[in-house]
Amino acid sequence: MPQVYIYSPDQVLRRGLSMAASAEWKSARLWKQKHSVLVADFKAVYGAHPIVLSAIWLRLQTTEIAAARIDTSKKRSIHLKNFLRSMHFLKRYPTETIRKYQSGNTRKTVQKWCWYFVEHIAALRDEKIVWPGDNEWTTIFIISVDGVQCRFHEVKHAVLSKDPAYFAHKFNGPGLGYELALHLFEPRLVWLRKNEKTKDSDLKAYRQQLKKFIPPGKLVVADGGYRDKQDPQMASPNAYDTPELKTFKARARMRQEHFHSRIKAFNCLTGQFASSEMRHADCFEAICVVLCFEMELISPLFDV
């Protein structure tokens, strides 16, 4: 059995901040700060709590998903610093030049190991983002759903100056869209899909696949963009709802938006993305996997 390299949350915290601190920060001065300050600084640099990244690091070595399991026989793949630099890339989205001089490596090396870990973290989606079986739903209301749009660079078109399929109405420009569904009564992301066309409305994207997975008699909470008089399973805002039901739906939608705000705390998804569409999907999925660990381990979403 391959050797497993374990780092405690405290070791991850110390390694991460030691990498981030400049020479002006003497060791005694750095570690003299309160632990809460150190954790907040770590999250600002790497996007997640040390407890979360410690768990992900371990899972990358022990998962049964081949595409997610790192090869511990390769020297660089067991370097915690390469894993942390990939997280720094997702959180802060520095340019290749900055990453090159921060790491002391060539651009080619920086690119290789950054994407190596981003791709492996993203592959954990098959383990962390799982649609429950029909017999697992025990309530009438089961999920909330909403779309997320991210900025993207202009995509070339064979005839037109701009490809209309990539139009994101939220930015009035190019973007990529994703569909997310959260379990209403557990801190779980149960659905993640990249939209076929960014210009598709949330309702159209929902009808393409997710709608087919909703068991008969179950209801989905969504905002007004999903309103469909022909779909009795779509529970969008309704003026005839009781006060209690209005509050429930509003909290479910707010809970979904809160999860989206966690996604948007990662800079690689808020600015214009410079790499390919496939790379963007890898980054988006990797971030969602990180947030799934976060919800499980330290920061679940509020109850509806």
C-alpha positions as CSV (number, residue, x, y, z in Angstrom):
1,M,0.0,0.0,0.0
2,P,1.4,3.4,-0.9
3,Q,2.7,5.6,2.0
4,V,0.3,8.2,3.2
5,Y,1.7,11.6,4.2
6,I,-0.4,13.3,6.9
7,Y,-0.3,16.9,8.0
8,S,-2.3,18.2,11.0
9,P,-4.3,21.4,10.7
10,D,-1.6,23.2,12.8
11,Q,1.1,22.0,10.5
12,V,-0.8,23.1,7.4
13,L,-1.4,26.5,9.1
14,R,2.3,27.0,9.9
15,R,3.5,25.8,6.5
16,G,1.1,28.0,4.7
17,L,1.8,31.2,6.6
18,S,5.5,30.6,6.5
19,M,5.2,30.5,2.7
20,A,3.1,33.6,2.6
21,A,5.1,35.7,5.0
22,S,7.8,38.0,3.7
23,A,11.4,38.1,5.1
24,E,10.3,41.1,7.3
25,W,8.1,38.8,9.3
26,K,10.5,37.2,11.8
27,S,9.3,33.8,13.1
28,A,8.9,35.0,16.7
29,R,6.8,38.0,15.5
30,L,4.7,35.9,13.2
31,W,3.7,33.2,15.7
32,K,3.1,35.7,18.5
33,Q,-0.2,36.6,16.9
34,K,-3.5,35.2,18.2
35,H,-4.5,31.9,16.7
36,S,-7.7,33.4,15.4
37,V,-5.8,36.0,13.6
38,L,-3.5,33.4,12.1
39,V,-6.4,31.3,10.9
40,A,-8.1,34.4,9.4
41,D,-4.9,35.3,7.6
42,F,-4.5,31.8,6.3
43,K,-8.0,31.8,4.9
44,A,-7.4,35.1,3.2
45,V,-4.4,33.6,1.4
46,Y,-5.6,30.1,0.7
47,G,-9.4,30.3,0.8
48,A,-10.2,27.7,3.4
49,H,-9.6,26.8,7.0
50,P,-6.5,24.7,7.8
51,I,-8.8,21.9,9.1
52,V,-10.4,21.7,5.7
53,L,-7.2,21.7,3.7
54,S,-5.7,19.1,6.1
55,A,-8.7,16.8,5.4
56,I,-8.6,17.4,1.6
57,W,-4.8,16.6,1.5
58,L,-5.5,13.3,3.3
59,R,-8.4,12.5,1.1
60,L,-6.4,13.0,-2.1
61,Q,-4.2,10.2,-1.0
62,T,-6.8,7.8,0.3
63,T,-9.8,8.2,-2.1
64,E,-10.9,5.3,-4.2
65,I,-11.5,7.7,-7.2
66,A,-8.6,7.1,-9.5
67,A,-8.7,10.6,-11.1
68,A,-8.6,12.2,-7.7
69,R,-5.9,10.1,-6.0
70,I,-2.4,11.8,-6.2
71,D,0.6,9.7,-7.0
72,T,2.7,9.6,-3.8
73,S,5.5,8.0,-5.7
74,K,6.2,11.3,-7.4
75,K,8.4,13.6,-5.3
76,R,6.6,16.8,-6.1
77,S,3.1,15.4,-5.7
78,I,3.7,14.9,-2.0
79,H,5.0,18.4,-1.5
80,L,2.4,20.3,0.6
81,K,3.7,23.6,-0.8
82,N,2.5,22.7,-4.3
83,F,-1.0,21.9,-2.9
84,L,-1.1,25.1,-1.0
85,R,0.1,27.1,-4.0
86,S,-2.8,25.6,-6.0
87,M,-5.2,26.8,-3.3
88,H,-3.6,30.2,-3.3
89,F,-4.2,30.3,-7.1
90,L,-7.9,29.6,-6.6
91,K,-8.3,32.1,-3.8
92,R,-6.2,35.1,-5.0
93,Y,-5.8,34.3,-8.8
94,P,-2.3,35.8,-9.2
95,T,-0.7,36.1,-12.6
96,E,1.9,33.5,-13.8
97,T,4.7,36.0,-13.4
98,I,3.8,36.6,-9.7
99,R,3.5,32.9,-9.1
100,K,6.8,32.3,-10.8
101,Y,8.7,34.7,-8.5
102,Q,6.8,33.7,-5.4
103,S,7.7,30.0,-5.9
104,G,11.1,30.2,-7.4
105,N,10.1,27.9,-10.2
106,T,9.7,28.3,-13.9
107,R,6.4,29.2,-15.4
108,K,6.1,25.6,-16.9
109,T,6.6,24.1,-13.4
110,V,4.2,26.5,-11.8
111,Q,1.5,25.7,-14.3
112,K,2.1,21.9,-14.2
113,W,1.7,21.5,-10.4
114,C,-1.0,24.1,-10.0
115,W,-3.3,22.3,-12.5
116,Y,-2.2,18.9,-11.2
117,F,-3.8,19.6,-7.8
118,V,-6.7,21.7,-9.1
119,E,-7.7,18.7,-11.4
120,H,-7.3,16.2,-8.6
121,I,-9.4,18.2,-6.1
122,A,-12.1,18.8,-8.8
123,A,-12.2,15.0,-9.4
124,L,-13.4,14.5,-5.8
125,R,-16.8,15.9,-7.0
126,D,-17.8,12.3,-7.7
127,E,-17.4,11.6,-4.0
128,K,-18.7,14.9,-2.5
129,I,-21.4,16.0,-4.9
130,V,-23.8,13.1,-5.2
131,W,-27.5,13.1,-6.1
132,P,-29.4,11.1,-3.4
133,G,-31.5,8.1,-4.4
134,D,-35.3,8.5,-4.6
135,N,-35.7,6.6,-1.3
136,E,-33.4,9.0,0.5
137,W,-35.8,11.9,0.2
138,T,-38.0,12.0,3.3
139,T,-39.6,15.4,2.9
140,I,-41.8,17.1,0.3
141,F,-39.4,20.0,-0.3
142,I,-36.1,18.5,-1.2
143,I,-33.7,21.0,-2.8
144,S,-33.1,24.6,-3.7
145,V,-31.6,25.4,-7.1
146,D,-30.1,28.5,-8.8
147,G,-27.6,29.4,-11.5
148,V,-24.2,31.1,-11.1
149,Q,-22.5,33.1,-13.8
150,C,-18.8,33.9,-13.9
151,R,-16.8,36.3,-16.1
152,F,-14.9,34.8,-19.0
153,H,-12.8,36.1,-21.9
154,E,-14.4,36.9,-25.2
155,V,-14.8,33.7,-27.3
156,K,-14.1,33.8,-31.1
157,H,-16.9,33.0,-33.5
158,A,-16.6,31.9,-37.1
159,V,-19.0,34.6,-38.4
160,L,-19.9,37.0,-35.6
161,S,-17.6,39.3,-33.7
162,K,-18.8,37.8,-30.5
163,D,-20.2,34.3,-29.7
164,P,-23.8,34.9,-28.4
165,A,-23.8,31.5,-26.6
166,Y,-21.4,32.9,-24.0
167,F,-23.4,36.0,-23.2
168,A,-23.9,36.5,-19.5
169,H,-26.7,38.9,-18.7
170,K,-25.3,39.6,-15.2
171,F,-22.2,41.1,-16.7
172,N,-23.6,42.2,-20.1
173,G,-20.6,40.4,-21.6
174,P,-18.9,37.0,-22.0
175,G,-19.3,34.5,-19.2
176,L,-19.8,30.9,-18.2
177,G,-22.8,29.5,-16.3
178,Y,-23.3,26.7,-13.8
179,E,-26.4,25.2,-12.1
180,L,-26.2,24.3,-8.4
181,A,-28.7,22.5,-6.2
182,L,-28.4,22.3,-2.4
183,H,-30.1,19.7,-0.1
184,L,-32.6,21.7,1.9
185,F,-32.2,19.9,5.2
186,E,-28.5,18.8,5.1
187,P,-25.3,20.9,4.5
188,R,-24.8,19.2,1.1
189,L,-24.3,20.3,-2.5
190,V,-26.1,17.5,-4.4
191,W,-26.0,18.9,-8.0
192,L,-23.4,20.7,-10.1
193,R,-23.6,21.1,-13.8
194,K,-22.0,23.5,-16.3
195,N,-24.6,25.0,-18.6
196,E,-24.5,24.1,-22.2
197,K,-24.9,27.8,-23.2
198,T,-24.4,30.7,-20.8
199,K,-27.2,32.6,-22.5
200,D,-29.7,29.9,-21.5
201,S,-32.1,31.1,-18.8
202,D,-32.0,29.3,-15.4
203,L,-35.3,27.7,-16.2
204,K,-34.1,26.4,-19.6
205,A,-31.0,25.0,-18.0
206,Y,-33.1,23.3,-15.3
207,R,-35.4,21.7,-17.9
208,Q,-32.4,20.2,-19.8
209,Q,-31.4,17.7,-17.1
210,L,-32.1,18.4,-13.4
211,K,-35.9,18.4,-13.8
212,K,-35.8,14.7,-14.9
213,F,-34.2,13.8,-11.5
214,I,-36.9,15.2,-9.3
215,P,-39.0,12.4,-7.9
216,P,-42.8,12.6,-8.3
217,G,-44.5,14.5,-5.6
218,K,-41.3,16.4,-4.5
219,L,-40.9,20.1,-4.7
220,V,-38.0,22.4,-5.6
221,V,-37.5,25.9,-4.2
222,A,-36.2,28.5,-6.6
223,D,-36.4,32.2,-7.3
224,G,-38.8,34.0,-9.7
225,G,-36.6,33.1,-12.7
226,Y,-37.8,29.5,-12.4
227,R,-41.5,30.4,-12.3
228,D,-43.3,27.8,-14.5
229,K,-47.1,27.5,-14.3
230,Q,-46.8,24.2,-16.1
231,D,-44.5,22.6,-13.5
232,P,-46.3,21.8,-10.2
233,Q,-43.0,20.7,-8.7
234,M,-41.4,24.2,-9.0
235,A,-41.9,26.2,-5.8
236,S,-41.0,29.7,-6.8
237,P,-42.3,32.8,-4.9
238,N,-46.1,32.9,-4.8
239,A,-48.3,35.7,-3.5
240,Y,-50.9,33.1,-2.3
241,D,-48.4,31.3,0.0
242,T,-49.1,31.3,3.8
243,P,-46.7,33.5,5.8
244,E,-45.0,30.4,7.1
245,L,-44.4,29.1,3.6
246,K,-43.2,32.5,2.4
247,T,-40.6,32.6,5.2
248,F,-39.5,29.0,4.5
249,K,-39.0,29.7,0.7
250,A,-37.2,33.0,1.4
251,R,-34.8,31.3,3.8
252,A,-34.1,28.5,1.4
253,R,-33.3,31.0,-1.4
254,M,-31.2,33.1,1.0
255,R,-29.3,29.9,2.0
256,Q,-28.6,29.2,-1.6
257,E,-27.3,32.8,-2.1
258,H,-25.1,32.4,0.9
259,F,-23.5,29.4,-0.6
260,H,-22.9,31.4,-3.8
261,S,-21.3,34.1,-1.8
262,R,-18.8,31.5,-0.5
263,I,-18.0,30.5,-4.1
264,K,-17.5,34.2,-5.1
265,A,-15.0,34.7,-2.4
266,F,-12.5,32.9,-4.7
267,N,-10.9,35.5,-7.0
268,C,-10.4,33.1,-9.9
269,L,-14.2,33.1,-10.4
270,T,-14.9,36.8,-9.9
271,G,-12.4,38.4,-12.4
272,Q,-12.1,37.7,-16.1
273,F,-10.7,34.1,-16.4
274,A,-7.7,33.9,-18.7
275,S,-7.5,30.1,-19.3
276,S,-9.7,27.7,-21.2
277,E,-13.3,26.8,-20.6
278,M,-12.3,23.4,-19.4
279,R,-9.8,24.9,-16.9
280,H,-12.6,27.2,-15.6
281,A,-14.8,24.2,-15.0
282,D,-12.0,22.5,-13.1
283,C,-11.5,25.6,-10.9
284,F,-15.3,25.9,-10.3
285,E,-15.7,22.2,-9.3
286,A,-12.5,22.2,-7.2
287,I,-13.9,25.2,-5.2
288,C,-17.2,23.5,-4.8
289,V,-15.5,20.4,-3.4
290,V,-13.5,22.6,-1.0
291,L,-16.8,24.2,0.2
292,C,-18.4,20.8,0.6
293,F,-15.6,19.8,3.0
294,E,-16.0,23.2,4.8
295,M,-19.7,22.6,5.3
296,E,-19.1,19.1,6.7
297,L,-16.2,20.0,9.0
298,I,-16.5,23.5,10.3
299,S,-19.1,25.8,8.8
300,P,-22.5,24.3,7.8
301,L,-25.1,26.4,6.2
302,F,-27.9,27.7,8.4
303,D,-31.1,25.7,8.8
304,V,-34.2,26.7,6.9
